[in-house]
């Protein structure tokens, strides 16, 4: 049995708990569907992350799903005391925690043309001179 068995968000323990709240009538009908839709949108945005942050190739939908699955053993019995909003916040935090790293092409172009970027770039080059191997490639 795999350590992280879920292949999709709706197979996770946390999402199952969220649906159970909905089924029990302790949260609005459609609440879990809204959380799922937000997570799908966040996962779609993360597809752009490798374009500007190639070093973070594992920050994708699978990464978010692993974070959700790892929350259960980390939280342990505390999960039994959470309400629907708190469970939803855990799930959403797993899917939204890397969103600030996503930059679209136009935004990146605007940032790179600014004075702050140019100053940072000059400081980086001064602080990290190329080694002989790097300068010859």
C-alpha positions in Angstrom: 0.0 0.0 0.0 1.5 3.4 -0.9 2.2 5.8 1.8 0.2 8.5 0.1 -2.6 6.5 -1.6 -4.9 9.2 -2.9 -4.7 10.0 -6.6 -7.1 13.0 -6.4 -8.2 15.4 -3.8 -11.7 13.9 -3.4 -10.0 10.6 -2.3 -8.2 12.2 0.7 -9.2 11.9 4.3 -9.5 15.6 4.7 -11.8 16.0 1.7 -13.9 13.0 2.8 -14.3 14.7 6.2 -15.4 17.9 4.5 -18.0 16.0 2.5 -19.2 14.4 5.7 -19.9 17.8 7.2 -21.9 18.7 4.2 -23.8 15.4 4.3 -24.6 15.9 8.0 -25.9 19.4 7.2 -23.3 21.2 9.3 -22.1 23.2 6.4 -23.9 24.6 3.3 -24.7 22.3 0.4 -22.1 22.6 -2.3 -19.4 23.8 0.1 -17.1 20.9 -0.7 -17.6 21.5 -4.4 -16.6 25.1 -4.0 -13.4 24.1 -2.2 -12.7 21.5 -5.0 -13.2 24.1 -7.7 -10.8 26.6 -6.0 -8.2 23.8 -5.6 -8.6 22.9 -9.3 -8.1 26.6 -10.3 -5.0 26.8 -8.1 -3.6 23.6 -9.5 -4.1 25.0 -13.0 -2.2 28.2 -12.1 0.7 26.2 -10.7 1.3 24.8 -14.2 3.0 28.1 -15.0 5.4 27.9 -12.1 8.2 26.0 -13.9 8.3 28.8 -16.6 9.9 31.2 -14.1 11.0 28.8 -11.3 12.4 25.8 -13.0 14.2 24.7 -9.8 10.8 24.1 -8.2 9.5 21.4 -10.7 7.7 19.5 -7.9 5.5 22.4 -7.0 2.5 21.2 -9.0 -0.9 19.6 -8.3 0.8 16.4 -7.1 2.7 18.4 -4.6 -0.5 20.0 -3.3 -2.1 16.6 -3.0 0.8 15.3 -1.0 0.6 18.2 1.3 -3.1 17.5 1.9 -2.4 13.9 2.6 0.5 14.6 4.9 -1.7 16.9 7.0 -3.6 14.0 8.4 -0.7 12.2 10.2 0.8 15.5 11.3 -2.5 16.7 12.8 -3.4 13.3 14.2 -6.3 13.3 16.6 -6.7 17.1 16.4 -8.6 16.6 13.2 -11.5 15.2 15.2 -12.0 18.6 16.8 -12.1 20.6 13.6 -15.2 22.0 11.9 -15.9 22.3 8.2 -14.4 25.7 7.8 -11.2 24.6 9.5 -10.9 21.5 7.3 -11.5 23.6 4.2 -8.8 26.0 5.3 -6.3 23.2 5.7 -7.1 21.9 2.2 -7.0 25.4 0.7 -3.8 26.2 2.3 -2.2 23.2 0.7 -3.3 24.3 -2.7 -2.7 28.0 -2.3 0.6 28.1 -0.4 2.7 28.4 -3.6 0.5 30.8 -5.6 2.6 33.8 -4.8 5.4 32.2 -6.8 3.4 32.1 -10.0 4.1 35.0 -12.3 2.6 35.4 -15.8 4.8 36.5 -18.7 3.5 40.1 -18.8 4.0 40.5 -15.0 7.5 39.1 -15.3 8.4 41.4 -18.1 7.2 44.4 -16.1 9.2 43.3 -13.1 12.4 42.7 -15.1 12.2 46.2 -16.7 11.9 48.0 -13.4 14.8 49.7 -11.6 14.5 47.5 -8.5 15.0 44.4 -10.7 18.0 45.9 -12.5 19.6 46.9 -9.1 19.0 43.4 -7.7 20.5 41.8 -10.9 23.6 44.0 -10.7 24.1 43.2 -7.0 23.6 39.4 -7.7 26.3 39.5 -10.5 28.7 41.4 -8.2 28.0 39.0 -5.3 28.2 35.8 -7.4 31.0 36.2 -10.0 31.1 33.5 -12.6 33.6 30.7 -12.0 36.0 30.0 -14.9 33.9 26.9 -15.8 30.7 29.0 -16.0 32.2 31.9 -18.1 33.5 29.5 -20.8 30.1 27.8 -21.4 
